[in-house]
Structures are given as C-alpha cells and as structure tokens.
Amino acid sequence: MGNHPKTFFEEKVTRRKILKIASTAAVMGMMGPFSPTRLFAKDKKPNILFILTDDHRYDAFSCMGHPVVKTPNLDRIATEGANFKNSFVTTSLCSPSRASFLTGQYAHSHGVVTNHTMWNDNNITFMELIKKAGYDTAFIGKWHMPGDKLPKLRGVDEFITFTKEGGQGVYYDCPLVINGVETPRPGRYITNDLTDFALKFIEKKRVNPFCLYLSHKAAHFGYRPPQHMKKLYAGEDLHMPSESDTWVTLTNNNIFVGAPMPMNNLYRDYLRVVTSVDEQVGRVLATLEHMGELDNTVIIYAGDNGHLFGEHGLYDKRNAYEESIRIPFFIRYPKLIRQNGKRDQMILNIDLAPTLLDIIGEEIPSYMQGKSIVPYLKSPILEGRDAFLYEHFPVFPIPIPGITAVRTRDYKYITYQKGTWKDQLFNLQTDPRELKNIIETDAGKAALPGLQTRLAQLKKETGYRFFTHG
C-alpha cells in the first residue's frame, strides 16, 4: 500500500469488521424464538399503523431537545419504542419520498422522481402485499403523486385522500375523495378530519388485523394551525439559526431567499401545526389503549422529508444538507423491541416496506432496495449501513440542479449536475452543521477518492439513472 495516507475507510475497516462480527453474533443469539417468522406462530399477527407527516424535521420534538415545541404523544412513541436518530430520505421531496416509503425503492426505480411525475400503477406497495397476508387495509390522507389524478391503488379496502391544490390539500374545508367520491368537508380542520376517519377504521369490528397508512398534510407550507392553537408559543424565543439574522441583514429586509414571508412567522406557525399533529396522535394512542390493542399494534411515525428554516440561508428542502434529508423515525411495538431508546444506525425511508413485511413474517421481495431494520430493534449495538445514496432530480423552474451525494457516518460528499454548482465535502464529525466545504483542503483531498469510489458503488448497486423533467 506504500506510504500514501490512509483513507477514512482504511483507518476504520478493522474496528468495524470486529464490531460487525461481534454484534451479529450477539443478535443471532438473541433471535431464537423471537424471530419475526416465529413470533406469531401462536399469537395473532399485530396491527400496523404508519403515520406519515409532511416536512416534519427530525429535531422538531420535545424528546429531541427542541426548546419550544411540545410533543408529548409523539415523544411517547419514541421513548416507549425505538427512536432512530439517524434516519434519512433518499430524495428530500414529497412525492418521490412517499413513493419510496410505499415501494421500498429509490425514486429512479419506482419512477416518481419529482412532484410532477405520475405514479406507475404497476408499482407494488407494501399495502398490497400486507393485504394478501390477510390484513384489513386503509390509506387515509395525502397521496400527491401527482395530485390531480389518483391511482388504481391495489391492496386497500378504503382509500380516502384529496386532490385540492394539486394534491397538497388545504388546512380548512378541504374536500376529500372518499373511496372515489369527492365529498365537501365544510368547517373541518384537515388533521382532525383525517384522524376521525382513521379512528372509524381502527374501531371497526373485525376478524383480521389491520394495516392503516395515515398520511397527513401537516406540517406542509400554508401553515394554518387549528383555532385553539393560533396563539400558541406567542412571544417565545424560537432560537432561529444564526444564518437567519445574517441573511436578513444582507438582504436589508425580513424575507429569506425562497421563503414567502418572514421566517420567524413561518416557523412559529409550523411549530403550532406540528403540535396539532401531536394532539391528534394522542387521540389515536388513547383509542388503541382503550381497545386493548396498543401493545398489539406496530406504530411507526415518520416525516416524508426534512426542511430548511434558514440554515445555509435557505428555505424548503431538496438540497442534500442534514436539515433537509434527515427525518424522524419512531417505532413502538413492545413485543419485538428488546430495548427502548435511541438507535444510532443509519436507516432510510426505503427500509419501511421490508421492515413491515419482516415483522409479520412475510417474504421481502428482491426488488425492494431497502433493508429490514428488525435486527436493530432487538439490538442497539448491531452495526448498520456504512453509507447511502442521496438523489435529487431537477424540474423547471425550480432553481436546484440534479444532485447525487454519499452520506457516510463521518462525511458527506455532494455532487451537482455538471455545469451548475460546485461540489461539496463536509466532515460531519467536526462540522455537523455543514458550514465548511473542505473539498479543496488537504483533509478533503485525502478523503475524496474513497468517497467518490463509494458513491460510484452505490450508484451501480442501486441501478441509478438520471432523469430530467420539464
């Protein structure tokens, strides 16, 4: 190997191999009669409740140390279950991410690469597979792939969604498409309304277990909290990022690049809307508890992507920065989770589908690109993936180019569509907020070859293709 400096991969390979061998052995010893395929040999299979919110950042929870927002019900899922604090999306955008949750595939595989590309009815969702396994199923809430047309969604007994505002919906008086019939909902607040339908489905008398996909509009832009929360957090210090003040000074106004109104006003209403989601999740938990089904239900809470509120002088998502690609992912199911608390393994939105199939003992199809996280539920020490591929596809007129990135435990290398922006490399250990691009430094030049190789490997492994959409 000569005298060249070791890459960060070479420096850590021996330690990681040892950890992997040790932790795998430990988990294999734990599996025994508790493996998913054996867990339900005598017991009834669990219910499944997946709650997906829009633009809910990984850190906008009181259990994550947020200084303002209060989320006691969501905290309960995280603290009584497993909180994967290193959870990410493979594309930080509503439609591609939602399709990835459903299919277990990257956007370049399922084909929903932007908010304007159609869902392919040939795509197979985990809902379809779980239905075949004997479950009563329902999809309630935001579809948005894209919003003006709805799919022939196989595998669901009930499909309640909305097409207003291109599928984004509105917070008040949002018409719903209830099993194919567009229905006015005057005087309704959408988060409460969708929760009402969810509770009706949960409370039905049934022989089979249920699988419910509850997909909220909240907390997407257009933030309008319910009436009783309109003054919540008024006057509180929001602890906005330091870039916020700098950018406002530079632009000599009170509006951020890309933000439609003053950032502090946006963020305060965002937190109010997040709190309204927590309130409604509390209703669901209380109902399950009253029915005696709480501990027999796999409950997963996640966001479809993160969101920038001033970090890097930006608003919105799409970019490969941590605030954009990182999501909450909480799972509560006492019968399977051997140790409650935080997990460090990197997991992805594409891991949801194989995980649910694994939990109920069903075969995971080979076309799914995600991996089951069941082993991590049993053992917090088991080593997870070392890196993952991030992708974003450009769409006119949004001024963000095509992006591919590799995110490892220690580094992030971001490449941009040729001829657009300058590539970036960040040391996540010393610079977690990604403020210093080290790609031209000695340290960056030493790490870059290994990262370039890993990115190329991930592209090949996942069958990456570049798409453009006008």
N, C-alpha and C positions, 0 to 999 in steps of 0.2 A: 504493500500500500504506500510505500515511500514515506516522505516526510510532510506531505500536504496536510493541512489542518483537517481534523475530523469534522464531518457534518454533524448536525444535531441528531440525525438518525443513527449514525455510527456510535456516538457517545452513549446513547441510551438503549441500544439494542440488547446488550447483555442483561441489564437490570430488568427490562421489560419482558424478555423471554423467561427469566426466572420467575417474575411475578405472575406471568400468564400461566406457566406450568403449575405453580403452587395454587393459584386461585381457581384454576379449572379443576384441579384435583379436589379442592375443598368443596366446590359446588357439586361435582359429580357424586361426592359422598353424601351430600345433602339431598340429592334428587329423590332417590329411592321411591317410596310410595307416594311422595308428594309431586311427582312429575305431572304435567298437565294431562297427559293421556290416561293417568291412573287416578287423578284427583277426583273424578266424577264417576268412578266405577259404580258406586252405590248411591252417592248423593245426586240430587238434582243439579243440572248444569246451572251456572249463575246467570242472572240477568246482566245485561250490558247497557250502560248509559254513557254515551260520549257527548260531552258538552264542548262545543267549539265557539269561541268568540272571535270577533274581528278586531285586529290591530291591538290586542291586549299584550302589552310588553311584559317581559319576564319579571321585571322588578316592580310592577305596579300592584303590590300586595303588601299588607302589613306584615305577613310572615316572612317577607323578603327584606324587611327593614325599611320600607318606604316611610318617609317622615310625615306624610299627610293622610294618605288613603287608608280606609278601614275596611278590611275584607274578612270578617270572622268566619263566614261559612266556607269560603274558598280556602282559607287557612286550615280549616278542619280537614278538608280532603288531603291537603299537603302534609299536615302533621300526623294524621292518623294513618297515612299511607306512605307513599314514596314520592319525593319531590326531586325530579331530575333537573338539577340547576344548570346543566349544560345541554339544553335541548335547543334544536335549531330546525329551520325550514331549509329545504333545498332550493326554493325560489321564494323570495320575500314579496309576494303579491297574492291578492285574494284568490283569484280563480286557479292559477297553477297550484298553489299550495293546497287548496281544498280538494282538487282532483288527486293530489299526491296522498293526502290522508285516506281517501276512499280506495285508491288502487294499489298503494304500496309502491308506486313508481315515480321516477323523475318526470319532470314536465316534458323533456324531449322524448320520453317513452309513451306517456299517455296522450300527448298531443295538445293539451291545453297550456300553451306556452305564454299567453298574455290574457288580459281580461276581455279580449275581443275574439279569441279563438273558440270555436264550438267544441263542446263535449262530444266525443265519439261514442255513439250508442253501443259500439262493440266492446268498449271498456267494461271490464268485470270489476265490480266493487266488493268489498268485504261484506256489505249488506246482503248481496246476492248469495254469497257462499254461506253466510250465517243463517239465512232463510232456509237454505237447503239442509242445514243441520238441525232444523226443527224449531226455529225461533219465530215468534211473532215480531214483526219489524215495523218501524216507522221512521221516516225522515221528516223532521219538523224544523222549518226555518230557512235560512238563506241558502240558495243554490248558486246563482250567479256564475254560470259557465256557458255563454254569457247570459245576460238577464232577460232578454226579450223572448227567448224560446226555452221551453222546458223539455227535458229528455224523456225518453221511454225508459224510465228507471226501473230496472228489474229488481226483484227481491225485496220490495217494500209493500207492506199491506196498506199503509197510509202515507201519503205524500202531501204535506202542507207547506207551502212556500209563498213567494211573492215575486212579481216581475216589475213592480213600480221602480222608477228611476234606474232603468237598466239593470234591475235585479238587486240594486243596493237597498231598496226599501226606504221608508221614512219612519221616524220615531213615533209620530202620532198619526192615527187614522189610516194606517197602511192596509190597503186591500190585500187579502190573502187568496191564493189559489188552493182551495181545499179539495183534494182528490179530483183535480181537473176543473173545478168550478170556481170562477173568480167571484169573491164574496166581499162586499164592503165591510169595513170594521170601524165604524164611526165611534169616536170617543175612547178608543183603545190606545194604550201605550204598548209598543210592539214587544218589548222584552217581557212584560206581564202577559200579553196576549199569547205569545208562543209558549210561555210556561204553563198557561192554562190548558192549552191543547196537549202539552206534554203530560201534565198530571192526569188528564182524562184518559190518555193512553196507558199510563202506568197503572191506574186504578181499575182497569178493566178486569173482569173475572176471566181467567184463562187457565188452560191446562199447560201450555208451553211457557218456557221462559221468554222474556222479551229482550229485544235489542233496539234501543232508541238513539237516534242521531239527532241531537238538539243543537241547532246551528243558529246563533244569534246574529242580528245586525250589529248590535253593540259590540265593541265600542268604536264603530267606524265614524269617520268625519261626518259633520252635520250634527255634532253632539248636542242633543237636547235631553236633559235629564227629566225624570218624572216630576210632577208638580211639587211633591213634598221634599224634593232634594235640590230645588233650584237655588237655594242659598247655602247649601252645604259647603263647608270649607271656605266660606267667605272670609276674607281678611287674613287667611293663613299664609305663611311663607311657603311658597311652592318649591323652593330650592331648585330653581331652574339651572341648567348647565351654564358654566362660566362663559361659554361661547355666545350665549344669548345676549348678554349685556354688551359684549364686544361688537357683535354684529349690528345691534341696534344703533350703537354709536357710529359705526362706519357708514351705515345707510341713512343716518340722520332722520330716521322715522321709527315707528314702533311695529314694523311688519317684517317678518322673516322672508327670505327667498323661498318661494313655493307655498308659504302659508297665507291663507286668505284673510286673516285678521290678526290682531295682536296675540303673540304666542302665549302669554300668561292667561288671557281669556280662554283660548282654546284648551289649554292644559287643565285649567280648573274645571271646565265643563266635561272634559274627558274623564277626570277622576270621579266626577259625580255620576257619569254614566257607568263607569266601572263598578261603583258602589251599588248602583241599581241592579246590575247583574248579580252581584253577591247576594243582595236581598232575595232575588228570585231563586237562586240556587239554594238558599236556605229553605224556601218553601218545598223544593224537591226533596232535600235531605229529610225534612220533617215528615213528609208524606211516606217516604220509604221506611223511615223508622217506625212510624205509626202502623204500617202494614206488616212490620216484622221482616222486611226484605232488605234493609240497609246493608247488613253484612253478607247478604247473598247476592249483592249487585256489584259488579266491576264498574267503578265510577272513574272516568278519566276526564280531566279538564285540560284544555289546551287553547292556545291562540293560533290564528292562521298565519300570522307573521308579527314581527315587532313593529316599532315606529320610532322615528326620529322627531324629537321635540326641541330642536336647536343644536344638538350635538353636531359637530363638524359644520355648523352654520346651515343645517339642512332641516327640512320638514318632509314628512311622508316616509316612504320605505324604499324598496327596490335595491338600494345600494347594499354592498356586502359588509358594512360595518356591524358590529355586535348589536347595537341598539335596534337594528333593522332585522337581522336574521335570527335573533335569539327569541325563544318563546317560553311561556310556562308550560309545563307538562307534569300534572299531578295525577297519581293513580291510587285509589283506595280499594282494597279488597283483602280483608284480614285473613281469609283462608289461604291465601297464596303468599302474601308479603311477610317474609320471615323477620324482617327488622324494619321498623318505621324510621322515617327521617330522610335526610338528603342523600342523593346519589350523585357521584361525580362523572359517571360515564357519559360520553357524548352520544346522544340519541337524536333521531330525525323524525320529521313528520311521516316519512315513508315507512317508519317502523310500526306505526299504529296497526295497520291491517294485519301483518303477520303476527303481531303480538296477540291480538284478539282471537285469531284462529288458533294460535298455540294454547291460549288459556283454556279454550273449550275443547281441546283435543282434536282439532281438525287439521288436515294436511295443509301446509303452506305451499301455494303454487310456485313453480320455479320462476315464473315471470315477475314475481314480486321482488323488487330490488332492495327493500328494507329488510331488517332482521328483527326477530323476536327479542324483546327486552326482558322476557320472563326470567332468564338466569340472573339478571341484575336485581330483580325484585327479591330473589331469595338471598343473594349475596352482594352486599355493598362493595366488597373488595375485589370482585371479579373485574378484570381489565376489559374495557370496551374498545371500540374502534379507535384507531390512531389518527384518522383524518377523514374528511368527507369533501365531496364536490359541491360547490355552490354555483348556480347558473341563473342568469337573467337574460331575457331576450328583448331586444329593442322594439318599440312600437311608436310610430309617428302619431302625434307631435311631441311626445314625452321626451325631454332632452337628456335621457340617460342611455348610454350605449349598451351594447351587449357586454355581459360580464361573465367570466368564469373565475373561480377562486378555489383555493385549497385551504381549509382551516384545520390545523393540527392542534395538539394540546398546547404547543408553545408559540406557534407562528401562524400568520395569515398572509398568503400571497394572492393578490388580486390582479387579474389581467383584464384589460379593457379592449373592446373591439378595435381592430387595427386602425390607426389614424385618428383616434378620438382622445382619450385621456391617458395620462401617464400611469404605468403600472405602479403598484404599491406593495410594500412588505412591512409588516408590523411584528414586533416581538411582544406577544400577548402577556408574557410573564413580567416584563419590566415596563410595559406601556399598555395596560389593559384598556385604556380609552382610545387607543389607536391615534395618537396625536402626532407621532413622529414616524415618517416614512423613512426606513433605513435601507432602502434598496440600493442606494449609491454609497453606503458606508462599507467599511471593511467587514463588519459583522454581517451586514446584509449580503454582501458578495459571497461570503463564506457559506451562508445558509441557502442562498438562492438555487444552486444546482440541484440540491436534494429536493427542494420544494417543486421545482419545475418537473423533475422526474416523477414525483408523487402525483402532481396534477395530471400529467400525461397518462399515468397508470389508471387513475380514477376515470378519466375520460374514456379510455379503452374499455375498462371493466364495465362501465355503465352504458356503453354504446352511444356516447354523446354525439349529438348533431346540432348544428347551428341553424336557427330559424330567424327570419326577419318577417315582420308583419306591419303592413302599412295602415 
